[in-house]
């Protein structure tokens, strides 16, 4: 099997994908814009590597792919697991007739938020009402129809980048004067918290493994308030799993990681559902970002990178896929006066801390200046740990 991995060097932990494939006899061919000379371990997961000056230069990437085909034969997979490069993956698949992932036409339905709505509807999962406004007048009229606040964000975008919660006409007018020259989607506000459906499928779009991240405070609210970041890794509740599996079938997600986001309503809302029900937010056809793969590993006592590799090669998993531990991401902010220092947390919770990391300022507002992953065997133990870590003076 020949597998082209785009940008295998970034982020650093992506080498876990390539090493698991190579260990299982796959020929892993990297294409990236980073010279590998002198980088320890760079080639551990790669059978060959082609450096290009820029991955934005499609002709260079195309030629690198064609060269691999000339030397190694037919390419079975092209993947990056990186949201930014998914369009590049799809274009290469289309041009080289590779069927093991979405082509350009199929990806449009997966990375445009307005197109996702069609799949949610066909799966029978409710989602927020929306419009693609082309004028200030349309944006204001929609807000008057559904009520304030409204959410405006790029129709094609990554995460919470350029996402705005607008509470009145003045804020919409201000946004419209300063917005980028791109297509935006405007949605009614959903009063709920985020729960994800993360996992891996086989060739029939059946779930091999699935876990969920519960975020009691929405990422947009965390960034706006600069508060501590909390995210629980849990076993997906039945209604979330049912909605997620329906959407997987609607998108025909084969042998892939997936990261779906839902709202669970904190209050009833007409047209969406009763308090506690599920509302679809968006889909991501790649591995979940940040430390979520690590949380999944510690929650399962397993290795999701190996499970993914086995799904590619054998269409099944040989490792444990059952939820075993409650794992929580606790991202503490330097701007908050915590009662217990990082050192005290480290000393007192040494049996529960499975990972910690300092975070660069670029990402700290979203995930915390200093992140601890903590593991517990019960919800009660988990809640005691979190209460201690987030206690303030």
BALOBA-1460 file (C-alpha; in Angstrom, 3 decimals):
// residues 393
<rec num="1" residu="x" x="0.000" y="0.000" z="0.000"/>
<rec num="2" residu="x" x="1.266" y="3.480" z="-0.950"/>
<rec num="3" residu="x" x="0.114" y="6.361" z="1.250"/>
<rec num="4" residu="x" x="0.960" y="10.035" z="0.598"/>
<rec num="5" residu="x" x="0.873" y="12.144" z="3.754"/>
<rec num="6" residu="x" x="0.740" y="15.907" z="3.205"/>
<rec num="7" residu="x" x="2.694" y="18.077" z="5.690"/>
<rec num="8" residu="x" x="3.763" y="15.202" z="7.973"/>
<rec num="9" residu="x" x="5.910" y="17.520" z="10.107"/>
<rec num="10" residu="x" x="3.186" y="19.826" z="11.464"/>
<rec num="11" residu="x" x="1.884" y="19.659" z="14.056"/>
<rec num="12" residu="x" x="4.628" y="17.644" z="15.713"/>
<rec num="13" residu="x" x="2.400" y="14.824" z="16.937"/>
<rec num="14" residu="x" x="1.282" y="14.022" z="13.364"/>
<rec num="15" residu="x" x="4.308" y="11.747" z="13.078"/>
<rec num="16" residu="x" x="2.206" y="9.335" z="15.160"/>
<rec num="17" residu="x" x="-0.008" y="8.804" z="12.098"/>
<rec num="18" residu="x" x="2.886" y="8.049" z="9.783"/>
<rec num="19" residu="x" x="4.863" y="5.826" z="12.153"/>
<rec num="20" residu="x" x="1.843" y="3.569" z="12.796"/>
<rec num="21" residu="x" x="1.391" y="3.087" z="9.060"/>
<rec num="22" residu="x" x="5.055" y="2.457" z="8.361"/>
<rec num="23" residu="x" x="5.327" y="-0.039" z="11.244"/>
<rec num="24" residu="x" x="2.579" y="-2.037" z="9.511"/>
<rec num="25" residu="x" x="4.390" y="-2.228" z="6.191"/>
<rec num="26" residu="x" x="2.772" y="0.728" z="4.420"/>
<rec num="27" residu="x" x="4.980" y="2.797" z="2.113"/>
<rec num="28" residu="x" x="4.500" y="6.287" z="3.554"/>
<rec num="29" residu="x" x="5.467" y="9.100" z="1.183"/>
<rec num="30" residu="x" x="5.657" y="12.590" z="2.637"/>
<rec num="31" residu="x" x="5.255" y="15.923" z="0.855"/>
<rec num="32" residu="x" x="5.938" y="19.040" z="2.906"/>
<rec num="33" residu="x" x="7.410" y="22.532" z="2.997"/>
<rec num="34" residu="x" x="9.934" y="21.775" z="5.733"/>
<rec num="35" residu="x" x="13.500" y="20.570" z="5.029"/>
<rec num="36" residu="x" x="14.148" y="17.429" z="7.061"/>
<rec num="37" residu="x" x="17.918" y="17.789" z="7.273"/>
<rec num="38" residu="x" x="19.011" y="17.675" z="10.895"/>
<rec num="39" residu="x" x="15.543" y="17.149" z="12.396"/>
<rec num="40" residu="x" x="15.735" y="14.203" z="14.821"/>
<rec num="41" residu="x" x="13.190" y="11.503" z="14.075"/>
<rec num="42" residu="x" x="11.778" y="13.316" z="11.040"/>
<rec num="43" residu="x" x="12.004" y="10.262" z="8.779"/>
<rec num="44" residu="x" x="10.973" y="7.659" z="11.379"/>
<rec num="45" residu="x" x="7.488" y="7.345" z="9.906"/>
<rec num="46" residu="x" x="8.357" y="8.044" z="6.285"/>
<rec num="47" residu="x" x="9.611" y="5.794" z="3.510"/>
<rec num="48" residu="x" x="10.432" y="8.812" z="1.318"/>
<rec num="49" residu="x" x="10.009" y="12.567" z="1.510"/>
<rec num="50" residu="x" x="9.762" y="15.356" z="-1.054"/>
<rec num="51" residu="x" x="10.418" y="18.941" z="-0.017"/>
<rec num="52" residu="x" x="8.567" y="21.735" z="-1.826"/>
<rec num="53" residu="x" x="9.094" y="25.444" z="-1.264"/>
<rec num="54" residu="x" x="5.411" y="25.931" z="-0.516"/>
<rec num="55" residu="x" x="2.417" y="23.621" z="-0.227"/>
<rec num="56" residu="x" x="0.403" y="26.536" z="-1.613"/>
<rec num="57" residu="x" x="2.225" y="25.983" z="-4.939"/>
<rec num="58" residu="x" x="-0.055" y="23.323" z="-6.400"/>
<rec num="59" residu="x" x="2.127" y="22.628" z="-9.424"/>
<rec num="60" residu="x" x="5.050" y="21.675" z="-7.174"/>
<rec num="61" residu="x" x="2.861" y="19.346" z="-5.090"/>
<rec num="62" residu="x" x="1.334" y="17.860" z="-8.267"/>
<rec num="63" residu="x" x="4.774" y="17.125" z="-9.694"/>
<rec num="64" residu="x" x="5.891" y="15.551" z="-6.401"/>
<rec num="65" residu="x" x="2.837" y="13.273" z="-6.465"/>
<rec num="66" residu="x" x="3.417" y="12.325" z="-10.106"/>
<rec num="67" residu="x" x="7.046" y="11.532" z="-9.300"/>
<rec num="68" residu="x" x="5.972" y="9.200" z="-6.484"/>
<rec num="69" residu="x" x="3.587" y="7.395" z="-8.847"/>
<rec num="70" residu="x" x="6.365" y="6.957" z="-11.402"/>
<rec num="71" residu="x" x="8.659" y="5.452" z="-8.762"/>
<rec num="72" residu="x" x="6.282" y="3.559" z="-6.459"/>
<rec num="73" residu="x" x="3.203" y="2.857" z="-8.547"/>
<rec num="74" residu="x" x="-0.469" y="3.481" z="-7.782"/>
<rec num="75" residu="x" x="-1.250" y="5.675" z="-4.754"/>
<rec num="76" residu="x" x="-3.902" y="4.250" z="-2.444"/>
<rec num="77" residu="x" x="-4.440" y="7.192" z="-0.069"/>
<rec num="78" residu="x" x="-3.675" y="10.908" z="0.108"/>
<rec num="79" residu="x" x="-4.325" y="12.478" z="3.516"/>
<rec num="80" residu="x" x="-3.129" y="15.335" z="5.723"/>
<rec num="81" residu="x" x="-5.443" y="15.188" z="8.797"/>
<rec num="82" residu="x" x="-5.074" y="18.987" z="8.744"/>
<rec num="83" residu="x" x="-8.178" y="21.130" z="8.168"/>
<rec num="84" residu="x" x="-6.199" y="23.712" z="6.226"/>
<rec num="85" residu="x" x="-4.879" y="21.189" z="3.689"/>
<rec num="86" residu="x" x="-8.107" y="19.222" z="3.121"/>
<rec num="87" residu="x" x="-8.812" y="21.132" z="-0.133"/>
<rec num="88" residu="x" x="-5.299" y="20.262" z="-1.340"/>
<rec num="89" residu="x" x="-5.886" y="16.584" z="-0.486"/>
<rec num="90" residu="x" x="-9.174" y="16.635" z="-2.404"/>
<rec num="91" residu="x" x="-7.701" y="18.332" z="-5.478"/>
<rec num="92" residu="x" x="-4.913" y="15.768" z="-5.686"/>
<rec num="93" residu="x" x="-7.422" y="12.913" z="-5.343"/>
<rec num="94" residu="x" x="-9.520" y="14.375" z="-8.149"/>
<rec num="95" residu="x" x="-6.548" y="14.907" z="-10.465"/>
<rec num="96" residu="x" x="-5.054" y="11.453" z="-9.845"/>
<rec num="97" residu="x" x="-8.390" y="9.579" z="-9.647"/>
<rec num="98" residu="x" x="-7.894" y="8.363" z="-6.077"/>
<rec num="99" residu="x" x="-11.222" y="7.172" z="-4.620"/>
<rec num="100" residu="x" x="-10.312" y="6.638" z="-0.932"/>
<rec num="101" residu="x" x="-11.351" y="10.088" z="0.239"/>
<rec num="102" residu="x" x="-13.484" y="13.056" z="-0.789"/>
<rec num="103" residu="x" x="-12.734" y="14.668" z="-4.141"/>
<rec num="104" residu="x" x="-13.141" y="18.379" z="-4.839"/>
<rec num="105" residu="x" x="-16.898" y="18.192" z="-5.448"/>
<rec num="106" residu="x" x="-17.540" y="16.038" z="-2.377"/>
<rec num="107" residu="x" x="-15.403" y="18.194" z="-0.091"/>
<rec num="108" residu="x" x="-17.523" y="21.266" z="-0.815"/>
<rec num="109" residu="x" x="-20.354" y="19.582" z="1.111"/>
<rec num="110" residu="x" x="-17.990" y="18.883" z="4.005"/>
<rec num="111" residu="x" x="-16.166" y="22.184" z="4.504"/>
<rec num="112" residu="x" x="-18.883" y="24.757" z="3.779"/>
<rec num="113" residu="x" x="-21.149" y="25.250" z="6.773"/>
<rec num="114" residu="x" x="-24.158" y="26.035" z="4.603"/>
<rec num="115" residu="x" x="-23.723" y="22.776" z="2.643"/>
<rec num="116" residu="x" x="-23.437" y="20.781" z="5.877"/>
<rec num="117" residu="x" x="-26.996" y="21.842" z="6.669"/>
<rec num="118" residu="x" x="-28.282" y="19.776" z="3.741"/>
<rec num="119" residu="x" x="-26.694" y="16.606" z="5.146"/>
<rec num="120" residu="x" x="-28.031" y="17.376" z="8.631"/>
<rec num="121" residu="x" x="-31.519" y="17.721" z="7.164"/>
<rec num="122" residu="x" x="-31.259" y="14.451" z="5.212"/>
<rec num="123" residu="x" x="-30.081" y="12.714" z="8.406"/>
<rec num="124" residu="x" x="-33.047" y="14.100" z="10.334"/>
<rec num="125" residu="x" x="-30.890" y="16.074" z="12.777"/>
<rec num="126" residu="x" x="-31.994" y="19.662" z="13.478"/>
<rec num="127" residu="x" x="-29.622" y="22.601" z="12.991"/>
<rec num="128" residu="x" x="-29.841" y="26.383" z="13.387"/>
<rec num="129" residu="x" x="-31.669" y="28.456" z="10.807"/>
<rec num="130" residu="x" x="-29.285" y="30.407" z="8.597"/>
<rec num="131" residu="x" x="-28.759" y="32.746" z="5.674"/>
<rec num="132" residu="x" x="-25.805" y="33.603" z="3.438"/>
<rec num="133" residu="x" x="-26.240" y="37.378" z="3.525"/>
<rec num="134" residu="x" x="-25.080" y="39.375" z="0.501"/>
<rec num="135" residu="x" x="-25.966" y="42.763" z="1.931"/>
<rec num="136" residu="x" x="-26.314" y="44.550" z="5.256"/>
<rec num="137" residu="x" x="-30.054" y="44.752" z="4.677"/>
<rec num="138" residu="x" x="-30.308" y="40.948" z="4.369"/>
<rec num="139" residu="x" x="-28.216" y="40.457" z="7.518"/>
<rec num="140" residu="x" x="-30.421" y="42.822" z="9.512"/>
<rec num="141" residu="x" x="-33.644" y="41.332" z="8.177"/>
<rec num="142" residu="x" x="-32.587" y="37.815" z="9.188"/>
<rec num="143" residu="x" x="-31.664" y="38.987" z="12.697"/>
<rec num="144" residu="x" x="-35.055" y="40.684" z="13.025"/>
<rec num="145" residu="x" x="-36.706" y="37.425" z="11.958"/>
<rec num="146" residu="x" x="-34.894" y="34.988" z="14.295"/>
<rec num="147" residu="x" x="-34.091" y="37.410" z="17.123"/>
<rec num="148" residu="x" x="-30.843" y="38.575" z="18.711"/>
<rec num="149" residu="x" x="-28.112" y="37.556" z="19.269"/>
<rec num="150" residu="x" x="-27.012" y="36.066" z="15.959"/>
<rec num="151" residu="x" x="-23.786" y="34.316" z="15.035"/>
<rec num="152" residu="x" x="-21.844" y="35.374" z="11.922"/>
<rec num="153" residu="x" x="-18.792" y="33.451" z="10.708"/>
<rec num="154" residu="x" x="-17.096" y="32.440" z="7.434"/>
<rec num="155" residu="x" x="-19.117" y="29.884" z="5.479"/>
<rec num="156" residu="x" x="-15.816" y="28.114" z="4.852"/>
<rec num="157" residu="x" x="-13.626" y="28.436" z="7.921"/>
<rec num="158" residu="x" x="-11.639" y="26.662" z="10.604"/>
<rec num="159" residu="x" x="-12.739" y="26.545" z="14.245"/>
<rec num="160" residu="x" x="-13.928" y="29.777" z="15.867"/>
<rec num="161" residu="x" x="-11.751" y="32.017" z="13.659"/>
<rec num="162" residu="x" x="-13.553" y="35.224" z="12.646"/>
<rec num="163" residu="x" x="-16.700" y="34.148" z="14.513"/>
<rec num="164" residu="x" x="-18.852" y="36.908" z="15.980"/>
<rec num="165" residu="x" x="-21.789" y="36.964" z="18.382"/>
<rec num="166" residu="x" x="-23.731" y="40.109" z="17.502"/>
<rec num="167" residu="x" x="-26.350" y="41.385" z="19.903"/>
<rec num="168" residu="x" x="-28.021" y="44.329" z="18.122"/>
<rec num="169" residu="x" x="-28.312" y="46.240" z="14.850"/>
<rec num="170" residu="x" x="-25.366" y="48.492" z="15.675"/>
<rec num="171" residu="x" x="-23.019" y="45.520" z="16.058"/>
<rec num="172" residu="x" x="-24.175" y="44.017" z="12.741"/>
<rec num="173" residu="x" x="-23.634" y="47.363" z="10.993"/>
<rec num="174" residu="x" x="-20.144" y="47.658" z="12.504"/>
<rec num="175" residu="x" x="-19.280" y="44.097" z="11.472"/>
<rec num="176" residu="x" x="-20.510" y="44.691" z="7.924"/>
<rec num="177" residu="x" x="-18.279" y="47.764" z="7.522"/>
<rec num="178" residu="x" x="-15.157" y="45.847" z="8.569"/>
<rec num="179" residu="x" x="-15.763" y="42.304" z="7.340"/>
<rec num="180" residu="x" x="-13.450" y="40.456" z="4.969"/>
<rec num="181" residu="x" x="-14.408" y="40.054" z="1.324"/>
<rec num="182" residu="x" x="-15.535" y="36.439" z="1.735"/>
<rec num="183" residu="x" x="-18.827" y="34.583" z="2.067"/>
<rec num="184" residu="x" x="-20.285" y="34.565" z="5.598"/>
<rec num="185" residu="x" x="-23.030" y="32.486" z="7.119"/>
<rec num="186" residu="x" x="-25.420" y="34.075" z="9.629"/>
<rec num="187" residu="x" x="-27.180" y="31.748" z="12.072"/>
<rec num="188" residu="x" x="-29.691" y="32.034" z="14.835"/>
<rec num="189" residu="x" x="-28.162" y="31.753" z="18.299"/>
<rec num="190" residu="x" x="-28.392" y="28.311" z="19.887"/>
<rec num="191" residu="x" x="-28.642" y="28.345" z="23.709"/>
<rec num="192" residu="x" x="-26.541" y="25.288" z="24.474"/>
<rec num="193" residu="x" x="-23.125" y="23.839" z="25.222"/>
<rec num="194" residu="x" x="-20.953" y="21.879" z="22.801"/>
<rec num="195" residu="x" x="-20.656" y="18.108" z="22.767"/>
<rec num="196" residu="x" x="-18.520" y="16.450" z="20.099"/>
<rec num="197" residu="x" x="-18.655" y="13.063" z="18.422"/>
<rec num="198" residu="x" x="-15.092" y="11.995" z="17.636"/>
<rec num="199" residu="x" x="-13.868" y="8.719" z="16.244"/>
<rec num="200" residu="x" x="-12.933" y="6.466" z="13.341"/>
<rec num="201" residu="x" x="-15.018" y="4.624" z="10.734"/>
<rec num="202" residu="x" x="-14.537" y="1.536" z="8.605"/>
<rec num="203" residu="x" x="-15.167" y="1.230" z="4.852"/>
<rec num="204" residu="x" x="-18.956" y="0.985" z="5.401"/>
<rec num="205" residu="x" x="-19.146" y="4.215" z="7.440"/>
<rec num="206" residu="x" x="-19.682" y="2.118" z="10.586"/>
<rec num="207" residu="x" x="-18.124" y="3.429" z="13.793"/>
<rec num="208" residu="x" x="-15.053" y="1.540" z="14.991"/>
<rec num="209" residu="x" x="-14.567" y="3.785" z="17.989"/>
<rec num="210" residu="x" x="-16.222" y="6.941" z="19.270"/>
<rec num="211" residu="x" x="-15.779" y="9.252" z="22.245"/>
<rec num="212" residu="x" x="-17.179" y="12.660" z="23.075"/>
<rec num="213" residu="x" x="-15.824" y="15.971" z="24.333"/>
<rec num="214" residu="x" x="-18.208" y="17.923" z="26.543"/>
<rec num="215" residu="x" x="-17.429" y="21.645" z="26.720"/>
<rec num="216" residu="x" x="-19.508" y="23.372" z="29.410"/>
<rec num="217" residu="x" x="-18.450" y="26.802" z="28.099"/>
<rec num="218" residu="x" x="-18.441" y="27.417" z="24.334"/>
<rec num="219" residu="x" x="-15.026" y="28.228" z="22.788"/>
<rec num="220" residu="x" x="-16.251" y="31.645" z="21.642"/>
<rec num="221" residu="x" x="-17.305" y="32.505" z="25.201"/>
<rec num="222" residu="x" x="-13.953" y="31.275" z="26.572"/>
<rec num="223" residu="x" x="-12.028" y="33.528" z="24.178"/>
<rec num="224" residu="x" x="-14.244" y="36.536" z="24.918"/>
<rec num="225" residu="x" x="-13.997" y="36.142" z="28.702"/>
<rec num="226" residu="x" x="-10.393" y="34.830" z="28.805"/>
<rec num="227" residu="x" x="-11.573" y="32.251" z="31.337"/>
<rec num="228" residu="x" x="-10.163" y="28.864" z="32.256"/>
<rec num="229" residu="x" x="-10.774" y="26.104" z="29.703"/>
<rec num="230" residu="x" x="-12.531" y="22.883" z="30.629"/>
<rec num="231" residu="x" x="-13.326" y="19.931" z="28.385"/>
<rec num="232" residu="x" x="-14.463" y="16.461" z="29.508"/>
<rec num="233" residu="x" x="-13.744" y="13.297" z="27.536"/>
<rec num="234" residu="x" x="-16.736" y="10.995" z="28.030"/>
<rec num="235" residu="x" x="-18.516" y="8.016" z="26.535"/>
<rec num="236" residu="x" x="-21.017" y="9.379" z="23.963"/>
<rec num="237" residu="x" x="-24.604" y="9.337" z="25.273"/>
<rec num="238" residu="x" x="-27.056" y="7.351" z="23.169"/>
<rec num="239" residu="x" x="-28.788" y="10.312" z="21.504"/>
<rec num="240" residu="x" x="-25.463" y="11.891" z="20.505"/>
<rec num="241" residu="x" x="-24.194" y="8.607" z="19.080"/>
<rec num="242" residu="x" x="-27.434" y="8.104" z="17.132"/>
<rec num="243" residu="x" x="-27.258" y="11.599" z="15.607"/>
<rec num="244" residu="x" x="-23.554" y="11.228" z="14.820"/>
<rec num="245" residu="x" x="-23.994" y="7.867" z="13.125"/>
<rec num="246" residu="x" x="-26.821" y="9.190" z="10.960"/>
<rec num="247" residu="x" x="-24.638" y="12.073" z="9.795"/>
<rec num="248" residu="x" x="-21.722" y="9.718" z="9.085"/>
<rec num="249" residu="x" x="-23.983" y="7.765" z="6.744"/>
<rec num="250" residu="x" x="-25.276" y="10.968" z="5.119"/>
<rec num="251" residu="x" x="-21.724" y="12.065" z="4.307"/>
<rec num="252" residu="x" x="-20.495" y="8.509" z="3.533"/>
<rec num="253" residu="x" x="-17.414" y="8.768" z="5.767"/>
<rec num="254" residu="x" x="-15.182" y="5.773" z="5.014"/>
<rec num="255" residu="x" x="-11.980" y="4.751" z="6.841"/>
<rec num="256" residu="x" x="-11.571" y="8.202" z="8.323"/>
<rec num="257" residu="x" x="-11.166" y="10.071" z="11.541"/>
<rec num="258" residu="x" x="-14.096" y="12.419" z="12.152"/>
<rec num="259" residu="x" x="-14.793" y="15.296" z="14.531"/>
<rec num="260" residu="x" x="-18.445" y="16.397" z="14.669"/>
<rec num="261" residu="x" x="-19.748" y="19.221" z="16.856"/>
<rec num="262" residu="x" x="-23.249" y="19.442" z="18.329"/>
<rec num="263" residu="x" x="-25.105" y="21.710" z="20.707"/>
<rec num="264" residu="x" x="-27.018" y="20.220" z="23.605"/>
<rec num="265" residu="x" x="-29.746" y="22.722" z="24.375"/>
<rec num="266" residu="x" x="-29.523" y="24.322" z="27.825"/>
<rec num="267" residu="x" x="-33.052" y="25.624" z="27.339"/>
<rec num="268" residu="x" x="-35.881" y="24.837" z="24.974"/>
<rec num="269" residu="x" x="-36.080" y="26.820" z="21.736"/>
<rec num="270" residu="x" x="-38.909" y="26.809" z="19.223"/>
<rec num="271" residu="x" x="-37.918" y="25.163" z="15.966"/>
<rec num="272" residu="x" x="-34.848" y="23.443" z="17.470"/>
<rec num="273" residu="x" x="-36.084" y="21.289" z="20.326"/>
<rec num="274" residu="x" x="-36.628" y="20.902" z="24.025"/>
<rec num="275" residu="x" x="-34.010" y="21.458" z="26.698"/>
<rec num="276" residu="x" x="-31.442" y="18.639" z="26.597"/>
<rec num="277" residu="x" x="-31.947" y="17.758" z="22.934"/>
<rec num="278" residu="x" x="-29.227" y="17.630" z="20.247"/>
<rec num="279" residu="x" x="-28.668" y="20.238" z="17.502"/>
<rec num="280" residu="x" x="-26.003" y="19.756" z="14.788"/>
<rec num="281" residu="x" x="-23.331" y="22.467" z="14.518"/>
<rec num="282" residu="x" x="-20.644" y="21.352" z="12.033"/>
<rec num="283" residu="x" x="-18.571" y="18.431" z="10.777"/>
<rec num="284" residu="x" x="-14.813" y="18.047" z="10.357"/>
<rec num="285" residu="x" x="-13.469" y="15.172" z="8.282"/>
<rec num="286" residu="x" x="-10.143" y="14.803" z="10.059"/>
<rec num="287" residu="x" x="-8.753" y="13.898" z="13.447"/>
<rec num="288" residu="x" x="-9.833" y="16.173" z="16.312"/>
<rec num="289" residu="x" x="-7.287" y="18.857" z="17.113"/>
<rec num="290" residu="x" x="-5.307" y="19.885" z="20.158"/>
<rec num="291" residu="x" x="-4.863" y="17.274" z="22.876"/>
<rec num="292" residu="x" x="-8.068" y="15.379" z="22.074"/>
<rec num="293" residu="x" x="-6.266" y="12.341" z="20.560"/>
<rec num="294" residu="x" x="-4.203" y="12.120" z="23.772"/>
<rec num="295" residu="x" x="-7.358" y="12.344" z="25.881"/>
<rec num="296" residu="x" x="-8.892" y="9.568" z="23.810"/>
<rec num="297" residu="x" x="-5.831" y="7.369" z="24.362"/>
<rec num="298" residu="x" x="-5.924" y="7.849" z="28.131"/>
<rec num="299" residu="x" x="-9.703" y="7.363" z="28.263"/>
<rec num="300" residu="x" x="-9.440" y="4.088" z="26.349"/>
<rec num="301" residu="x" x="-6.092" y="2.786" z="27.647"/>
<rec num="302" residu="x" x="-5.396" y="2.321" z="23.960"/>
<rec num="303" residu="x" x="-3.874" y="4.067" z="20.930"/>
<rec num="304" residu="x" x="-6.114" y="5.847" z="18.440"/>
<rec num="305" residu="x" x="-3.301" y="6.240" z="15.909"/>
<rec num="306" residu="x" x="-2.916" y="2.465" z="15.737"/>
<rec num="307" residu="x" x="-6.691" y="2.000" z="15.532"/>
<rec num="308" residu="x" x="-6.783" y="4.464" z="12.622"/>
<rec num="309" residu="x" x="-3.910" y="2.680" z="10.836"/>
<rec num="310" residu="x" x="-5.612" y="-0.699" z="11.288"/>
<rec num="311" residu="x" x="-8.852" y="0.734" z="9.894"/>
<rec num="312" residu="x" x="-6.938" y="1.792" z="6.772"/>
<rec num="313" residu="x" x="-5.118" y="-1.528" z="6.331"/>
<rec num="314" residu="x" x="-7.472" y="-4.150" z="7.823"/>
<rec num="315" residu="x" x="-10.828" y="-2.299" z="7.970"/>
<rec num="316" residu="x" x="-11.121" y="-3.075" z="11.684"/>
<rec num="317" residu="x" x="-9.473" y="-2.512" z="15.057"/>
<rec num="318" residu="x" x="-7.430" y="-5.020" z="17.026"/>
<rec num="319" residu="x" x="-7.110" y="-2.714" z="20.032"/>
<rec num="320" residu="x" x="-9.417" y="-1.726" z="22.868"/>
<rec num="321" residu="x" x="-12.120" y="0.742" z="21.826"/>
<rec num="322" residu="x" x="-14.125" y="0.744" z="25.076"/>
<rec num="323" residu="x" x="-14.312" y="3.763" z="27.359"/>
<rec num="324" residu="x" x="-12.403" y="3.140" z="30.604"/>
<rec num="325" residu="x" x="-11.483" y="6.449" z="32.339"/>
<rec num="326" residu="x" x="-12.778" y="9.986" z="32.710"/>
<rec num="327" residu="x" x="-10.150" y="12.297" z="31.211"/>
<rec num="328" residu="x" x="-10.381" y="16.075" z="31.441"/>
<rec num="329" residu="x" x="-8.532" y="18.922" z="29.741"/>
<rec num="330" residu="x" x="-7.959" y="21.684" z="32.303"/>
<rec num="331" residu="x" x="-6.425" y="24.786" z="30.720"/>
<rec num="332" residu="x" x="-5.507" y="27.342" z="33.359"/>
<rec num="333" residu="x" x="-5.048" y="31.000" z="32.421"/>
<rec num="334" residu="x" x="-2.179" y="33.100" z="33.777"/>
<rec num="335" residu="x" x="-4.576" y="36.041" z="34.079"/>
<rec num="336" residu="x" x="-6.560" y="34.202" z="36.787"/>
<rec num="337" residu="x" x="-5.454" y="34.133" z="40.433"/>
<rec num="338" residu="x" x="-5.732" y="30.421" z="41.236"/>
<rec num="339" residu="x" x="-5.576" y="29.327" z="44.857"/>
<rec num="340" residu="x" x="-3.247" y="26.423" z="44.042"/>
<rec num="341" residu="x" x="-0.082" y="26.934" z="42.008"/>
<rec num="342" residu="x" x="0.959" y="24.656" z="39.148"/>
<rec num="343" residu="x" x="3.545" y="23.137" z="41.461"/>
<rec num="344" residu="x" x="0.925" y="22.411" z="44.156"/>
<rec num="345" residu="x" x="-1.361" y="20.851" z="41.548"/>
<rec num="346" residu="x" x="1.539" y="18.743" z="40.325"/>
<rec num="347" residu="x" x="2.408" y="17.538" z="43.828"/>
<rec num="348" residu="x" x="-1.118" y="16.861" z="45.059"/>
<rec num="349" residu="x" x="-2.517" y="15.263" z="41.892"/>
<rec num="350" residu="x" x="0.541" y="13.352" z="40.692"/>
<rec num="351" residu="x" x="-1.445" y="10.101" z="40.532"/>
<rec num="352" residu="x" x="-4.097" y="11.692" z="38.292"/>
<rec num="353" residu="x" x="-2.068" y="13.903" z="35.962"/>
<rec num="354" residu="x" x="-1.271" y="12.022" z="32.761"/>
<rec num="355" residu="x" x="0.065" y="14.960" z="30.757"/>
<rec num="356" residu="x" x="0.873" y="18.656" z="31.062"/>
<rec num="357" residu="x" x="2.123" y="21.320" z="28.685"/>
<rec num="358" residu="x" x="2.827" y="25.021" z="28.477"/>
<rec num="359" residu="x" x="0.973" y="26.613" z="25.565"/>
<rec num="360" residu="x" x="2.315" y="29.312" z="23.193"/>
<rec num="361" residu="x" x="0.529" y="32.656" z="23.454"/>
<rec num="362" residu="x" x="-0.950" y="32.198" z="19.963"/>
<rec num="363" residu="x" x="-3.224" y="29.388" z="21.198"/>
<rec num="364" residu="x" x="-3.445" y="30.139" z="24.930"/>
<rec num="365" residu="x" x="-6.749" y="32.049" z="24.834"/>
<rec num="366" residu="x" x="-8.456" y="29.029" z="23.287"/>
<rec num="367" residu="x" x="-6.925" y="26.163" z="25.300"/>
<rec num="368" residu="x" x="-5.183" y="27.755" z="28.318"/>
<rec num="369" residu="x" x="-1.694" y="29.003" z="29.163"/>
<rec num="370" residu="x" x="-0.898" y="25.801" z="31.026"/>
<rec num="371" residu="x" x="-2.757" y="22.579" z="30.264"/>
<rec num="372" residu="x" x="-3.148" y="19.534" z="32.486"/>
<rec num="373" residu="x" x="-4.799" y="16.320" z="31.344"/>
<rec num="374" residu="x" x="-6.148" y="14.556" z="34.424"/>
<rec num="375" residu="x" x="-7.649" y="11.079" z="34.657"/>
<rec num="376" residu="x" x="-10.207" y="9.749" z="37.124"/>
<rec num="377" residu="x" x="-12.133" y="6.521" z="37.566"/>
<rec num="378" residu="x" x="-15.447" y="8.118" z="38.524"/>
<rec num="379" residu="x" x="-17.373" y="11.317" z="37.882"/>
<rec num="380" residu="x" x="-17.162" y="12.162" z="41.588"/>
<rec num="381" residu="x" x="-13.370" y="11.893" z="41.597"/>
<rec num="382" residu="x" x="-13.183" y="13.914" z="38.390"/>
<rec num="383" residu="x" x="-15.307" y="16.729" z="39.810"/>
<rec num="384" residu="x" x="-13.258" y="16.908" z="43.028"/>
<rec num="385" residu="x" x="-10.047" y="17.222" z="41.005"/>
<rec num="386" residu="x" x="-11.441" y="19.964" z="38.775"/>
<rec num="387" residu="x" x="-12.833" y="21.907" z="41.714"/>
<rec num="388" residu="x" x="-9.387" y="21.876" z="43.341"/>
<rec num="389" residu="x" x="-7.549" y="22.910" z="40.157"/>
<rec num="390" residu="x" x="-9.864" y="25.798" z="39.293"/>
<rec num="391" residu="x" x="-10.348" y="27.194" z="42.812"/>
<rec num="392" residu="x" x="-9.567" y="30.905" z="42.925"/>
<rec num="393" residu="x" x="-8.317" y="33.253" z="45.604"/>
